[in-house]
Amino acid sequence: MDKNQILVFSAVVAVLAVRLYMKYKKKDKIKPGSEAKSSASTDFPSISKDEEYEPYSKK
C-alpha cells in the first residue's frame, strides 16, 4: 500500500467512526417527558426492595 491508499483508508475509517458515534449519540439522547421512565426502568419487577425483603421470615 502506498501513502495515498493509507491516507484514503484512514479517512474512510475516521468518517465511519464519526457517523456511528453520531448515530448512537442521537439514539441515547433523552426525550423530554421520559426522564422518570428512563431512571426507573430495570429488568426487575416494580416491587421495591423494602416491600419484598423480610429478613428471617418464616414463610
Beta strands, then each sheet from edge to edge (+ up, - down):
end
